[in-house]
Amino acid sequence: MFCLDLHDKDFDKISSLGYIPVGLGEGNFNKQWMRDNTGENISHKNKKYGEYTFHYWFWKNMLRKIEDNTWIGFCAYRRLWSQNKDNQMITSKRDVLKEVPERWSNNSVILGQPIHMDGWTSMKLIKHGLKSLFSDPKFILKKNRNLKFHFDSYHGHGNLDKAIDLLDMREKEDFRKFMNENNSFNRGNMFICNSKKMINNYYESIFPWLERCEKIFGLDIKNEYGSDRIYGFLAERYLSYWFNKYANVIVWPIIFYDISKNDFK
């Protein structure tokens, strides 16, 4: 299990879980950390790509060295996998995933529980969704507010369609359909998988696509969270779409627990 972090002081907490601490981006980390800025890497894109600068590093530098059928997982310093499917709270280390549950034996991929893009207040609708409402009044009805509506509202109106148009032909219309027909996706930009081939296939699909998207959106920092991290937000939706299309998925709880601000009992 690789735990991605931005704070050097969290090393001991992550290590105490038996996880591999991974330092992202330009932060100062001690030499014990695994980093995304060695070997073949895109660490300089971290402010845009988020977690995916490490995924790229892992793909290019480490994946081939791991034995097949090994469970490989990713989490973050503020988002951890639960040990128990029915547990939605972390109060001690015992609540954090450390062993592969028996019920995973028939599955190849574990994804986090869905996050739903509903519950909009009138103020949010006015502040973020006006362009989408003007372009298609059907979104005034809550039942019609799909993932596309949410992405257009928060991450730049029209940006999603521009990005989808750059996908490979075999994924383009299926992903467009996924974004138009769903209002939830598996949270966290996190997955656990026991197939090297599947992980490699996913990376071979997403990274060339994100690189093509750079020709449209660029890498200049705009200081607007919704557009500044657009590659991470695109990847978060694509991860949910891609693994559900190609894998036998089981959903598992991801719990918000900020290691930097909390100690384990």
Backbone torsions as a table, in degrees:
resi	resn	phi	psi	omega
1	MET	NA	123.1	178.0
2	PHE	-99.1	124.1	179.5
3	CYS	-108.4	115.1	-173.9
4	LEU	-88.6	136.0	-171.7
5	ASP	-147.1	162.2	177.8
6	LEU	-117.1	1.0	-171.2
7	HIS	-127.0	120.5	-178.7
8	ASP	-59.8	-32.9	-175.2
9	LYS	-68.0	-9.3	-177.1
10	ASP	-89.3	0.8	-172.8
11	PHE	-56.1	-49.0	-176.1
12	ASP	-65.5	-36.8	179.9
13	LYS	-64.9	-42.6	179.1
14	ILE	-68.0	-44.5	-179.8
15	SER	-61.0	-33.9	-178.3
16	SER	-66.2	-17.8	177.0
17	LEU	-86.4	-8.7	-174.6
18	GLY	83.6	13.2	179.7
19	TYR	-92.2	165.3	177.0
20	ILE	-95.8	114.8	179.8
21	PRO	-72.8	131.0	-179.6
22	VAL	-122.7	120.9	177.3
23	GLY	-93.9	128.7	-175.2
24	LEU	-101.8	147.9	167.4
25	GLY	67.7	-141.6	-169.1
26	GLU	-93.0	2.4	-176.9
27	GLY	-63.3	159.9	177.0
28	ASN	-91.6	117.0	-178.7
29	PHE	-125.7	149.1	176.2
30	ASN	-70.5	168.4	-171.0
31	LYS	-69.4	-10.7	-179.3
32	GLN	-76.7	-20.3	-178.1
33	TRP	-72.2	145.4	163.1
34	MET	-78.8	139.7	-175.5
35	ARG	-122.1	162.0	176.7
36	ASP	-98.6	8.0	-173.9
37	ASN	-114.8	20.1	175.9
38	THR	-111.6	170.7	177.8
39	GLY	54.7	-146.5	176.0
40	GLU	-80.8	120.3	-171.5
41	ASN	-152.1	165.8	173.1
42	ILE	-129.0	36.2	-175.1
43	SER	-56.5	-30.3	-178.6
44	HIS	-66.1	-11.5	178.8
45	LYS	-96.0	8.7	-170.7
46	ASN	-58.4	-38.1	-178.8
47	LYS	-64.3	-20.8	177.1
48	LYS	-98.2	-39.8	-171.6
49	TYR	-92.9	-18.1	-178.0
50	GLY	59.6	-131.4	-176.6
51	GLU	-57.0	-22.2	-171.0
52	TYR	-75.3	-10.8	172.3
53	THR	-68.8	-32.8	175.1
54	PHE	-75.9	-38.9	177.3
55	HIS	-57.2	-40.6	177.7
56	TYR	-63.2	-46.7	178.7
57	TRP	-59.0	-44.7	-179.3
58	PHE	-61.7	-41.8	179.4
59	TRP	-61.5	-47.7	-173.2
60	LYS	-81.6	-25.5	-170.2
61	ASN	-118.1	-17.0	-170.6
62	MET	-132.6	-32.9	-172.0
63	LEU	-53.5	-44.0	-176.3
64	ARG	-66.5	-18.4	-177.5
65	LYS	-87.0	-11.0	-176.6
66	ILE	-90.5	138.8	178.9
67	GLU	-65.6	142.9	179.2
68	ASP	-65.8	158.2	-177.5
69	ASN	68.2	13.5	173.6
70	THR	-86.9	132.6	175.3
71	TRP	-71.8	124.4	-179.3
72	ILE	-120.5	125.9	-176.7
73	GLY	-133.3	160.4	-179.7
74	PHE	-134.6	136.7	173.9
75	CYS	-142.8	-173.9	-178.3
76	ALA	-141.4	164.3	-173.5
77	TYR	-64.4	-15.3	176.5
78	ARG	-114.6	0.5	-179.3
79	ARG	-140.4	118.2	-175.1
80	LEU	-126.2	149.1	175.6
81	TRP	-77.5	139.9	177.0
82	SER	-80.9	146.1	175.6
83	GLN	-71.5	-28.7	-175.1
84	ASN	-117.5	133.6	-177.9
85	LYS	-60.6	-28.8	-176.2
86	ASP	-94.2	-2.1	-177.6
87	ASN	-92.0	128.8	-178.7
88	GLN	-117.4	16.2	-176.8
89	MET	-145.9	143.1	175.2
90	ILE	-109.1	121.1	175.7
91	THR	-120.9	-17.2	179.1
92	SER	-154.8	173.8	178.5
93	LYS	-60.7	-27.0	-179.0
94	ARG	-64.2	-20.3	-178.5
95	ASP	-85.1	-10.0	-175.7
96	VAL	-95.1	137.9	-177.1
97	LEU	-57.4	125.2	176.7
98	LYS	-133.1	-18.5	-179.4
99	GLU	-128.9	151.8	178.5
100	VAL	-79.6	116.2	180.0
101	PRO	-63.9	148.1	-179.5
102	GLU	-60.5	-31.5	-176.3
103	ARG	-69.5	-7.5	176.1
104	TRP	-82.9	-3.7	-170.0
105	SER	-61.2	-25.1	-179.3
106	ASN	-102.1	11.0	-177.8
107	ASN	-123.6	152.8	179.5
108	SER	-109.2	-18.1	-175.7
109	VAL	-137.9	136.1	175.2
110	ILE	-114.1	127.8	176.5
111	LEU	-122.4	157.3	179.3
112	GLY	-72.5	161.0	179.8
113	GLN	-62.1	149.7	-175.5
114	PRO	-64.2	147.3	169.4
115	ILE	-111.2	129.1	-174.0
116	HIS	-97.4	136.7	-177.7
117	MET	-95.8	50.5	176.0
118	ASP	-123.1	-162.8	-178.6
119	GLY	75.0	25.3	178.5
120	TRP	-68.6	132.9	169.9
121	THR	-83.6	164.7	178.4
122	SER	-60.5	-36.9	-179.9
123	MET	-65.8	-42.1	177.9
124	LYS	-64.2	-39.3	-179.5
125	LEU	-62.0	-42.2	180.0
126	ILE	-71.1	-40.9	-175.2
127	LYS	-71.3	-41.5	-171.7
128	HIS	-109.7	-24.4	-168.4
129	GLY	-107.5	8.3	-173.7
130	LEU	-61.2	-43.6	-179.1
131	LYS	-61.3	-42.1	179.1
132	SER	-67.2	-37.5	178.7
133	LEU	-66.0	-40.8	179.1
134	PHE	-66.8	-37.1	-178.3
135	SER	-75.4	-28.6	-180.0
136	ASP	-152.7	98.5	-176.1
137	PRO	-61.7	-13.0	-179.5
138	LYS	-60.5	-22.4	-176.9
139	PHE	-73.3	-6.1	174.9
140	ILE	-64.8	-25.2	177.6
141	LEU	-88.3	129.9	-175.9
142	LYS	-56.5	-38.4	-176.7
143	LYS	-64.7	-17.9	-178.0
144	ASN	-96.3	-2.6	-175.6
145	ARG	-81.9	94.8	-174.6
146	ASN	-94.0	-175.5	179.3
147	LEU	-63.1	-33.9	177.9
148	LYS	-63.4	-44.3	178.8
149	PHE	-59.3	-44.6	-179.6
150	HIS	-65.1	-45.3	-178.6
151	PHE	-63.6	-45.4	179.1
152	ASP	-60.7	-35.8	-176.2
153	SER	-73.7	-37.4	-173.3
154	TYR	-102.3	-22.0	-171.6
155	HIS	-125.2	23.6	175.9
156	GLY	101.7	113.1	-177.7
157	HIS	-62.4	126.3	179.9
158	GLY	91.2	-13.5	-177.3
159	ASN	-65.9	-35.2	-179.0
160	LEU	-62.6	-47.1	-179.8
161	ASP	-62.7	-38.9	177.2
162	LYS	-60.6	-41.7	-179.2
163	ALA	-69.9	-44.4	-178.9
164	ILE	-61.4	-35.7	179.7
165	ASP	-61.7	-17.3	-179.2
166	LEU	-95.5	-1.8	179.2
167	LEU	-71.8	158.0	172.3
168	ASP	-58.1	151.2	-175.6
169	MET	-58.1	-36.5	-175.9
170	ARG	-72.5	-14.9	-180.0
171	GLU	-109.5	-23.5	-168.0
172	LYS	-54.7	-57.9	-174.5
173	GLU	-74.8	-31.0	177.6
174	ASP	-66.9	-41.0	178.8
175	PHE	-69.7	-37.4	177.4
176	ARG	-61.4	-42.5	178.2
177	LYS	-63.7	-42.4	178.1
178	PHE	-57.8	-44.9	-178.2
179	MET	-71.0	-28.2	-179.3
180	ASN	-85.3	-24.6	-172.8
181	GLU	-105.9	-4.0	-177.8
182	ASN	-124.1	152.6	173.6
183	ASN	-122.5	20.8	176.3
184	SER	-147.3	156.4	174.9
185	PHE	-146.9	161.9	-179.1
186	ASN	-71.7	126.0	-167.9
187	ARG	-75.4	161.0	162.3
188	GLY	92.2	-6.9	-174.0
189	ASN	52.9	39.1	-175.4
190	MET	-129.4	146.1	173.5
191	PHE	-152.9	161.6	171.9
192	ILE	-129.0	135.8	-173.9
193	CYS	-149.4	146.4	178.4
194	ASN	-113.6	22.1	178.9
195	SER	-126.6	109.9	177.0
196	LYS	-59.5	-39.1	-178.9
197	LYS	-61.5	-43.4	-179.0
198	MET	-66.5	-42.6	178.3
199	ILE	-61.4	-44.3	179.2
200	ASN	-62.1	-42.4	179.4
201	ASN	-62.7	-38.4	177.5
202	TYR	-64.0	-47.6	179.7
203	TYR	-63.2	-36.9	179.0
204	GLU	-67.2	-21.3	177.4
205	SER	-86.6	-46.2	-170.0
206	ILE	-81.3	-39.7	-173.4
207	PHE	-69.5	-42.3	174.4
208	PRO	-61.0	-34.6	178.1
209	TRP	-65.5	-48.5	179.9
210	LEU	-61.4	-36.8	178.3
211	GLU	-65.0	-38.9	176.0
212	ARG	-64.6	-36.1	179.7
213	CYS	-64.7	-27.7	178.9
214	GLU	-60.4	-28.4	180.0
215	LYS	-67.6	-20.7	178.3
216	ILE	-96.3	-49.2	-171.3
217	PHE	-95.4	-21.0	178.5
218	GLY	71.7	-170.2	-179.8
219	LEU	-126.4	9.0	178.8
220	ASP	-70.4	135.2	-179.5
221	ILE	-75.2	127.2	-178.2
222	LYS	-106.3	-4.5	-178.9
223	ASN	59.2	26.8	173.2
224	GLU	-122.3	112.9	-171.7
225	TYR	-56.2	-39.5	-176.1
226	GLY	-63.6	-36.4	179.5
227	SER	-100.8	-27.7	-178.2
228	ASP	-62.3	-36.2	-178.8
229	ARG	-103.9	31.6	-171.3
230	ILE	-60.2	-33.4	-179.0
231	TYR	-67.6	-39.3	176.0
232	GLY	-65.7	-38.0	-179.9
233	PHE	-71.3	-38.0	174.2
234	LEU	-62.5	-45.3	-178.2
235	ALA	-62.8	-37.1	-178.8
236	GLU	-60.7	-42.4	177.8
237	ARG	-72.8	-39.5	-176.9
238	TYR	-67.4	-38.8	177.4
239	LEU	-55.8	-47.9	-179.2
240	SER	-61.5	-45.3	178.8
241	TYR	-62.6	-50.4	-169.7
242	TRP	-66.6	-48.6	-177.5
243	PHE	-68.3	-35.5	176.7
244	ASN	-68.1	-25.6	178.1
245	LYS	-77.6	-40.2	-169.3
246	TYR	-107.8	-10.4	-172.5
247	ALA	-124.3	161.4	171.0
248	ASN	-88.0	97.1	-168.3
249	VAL	-96.0	141.9	166.5
250	ILE	-120.2	138.9	-179.1
251	VAL	-90.2	138.1	-175.9
252	TRP	-140.0	147.4	-176.2
253	PRO	-68.0	132.5	167.1
254	ILE	-108.5	128.2	-174.3
255	ILE	-114.3	133.7	176.2
256	PHE	-75.4	120.2	177.4
257	TYR	-153.7	108.3	-174.5
258	ASP	-81.1	103.4	179.5
259	ILE	-58.3	-34.8	-177.3
260	SER	-65.7	-24.7	-175.9
261	LYS	-110.9	-8.5	-176.4
262	ASN	-129.4	147.3	174.3
263	ASP	-103.0	147.6	174.8
264	PHE	-81.5	143.9	175.5
265	LYS	-87.7	NA	NA
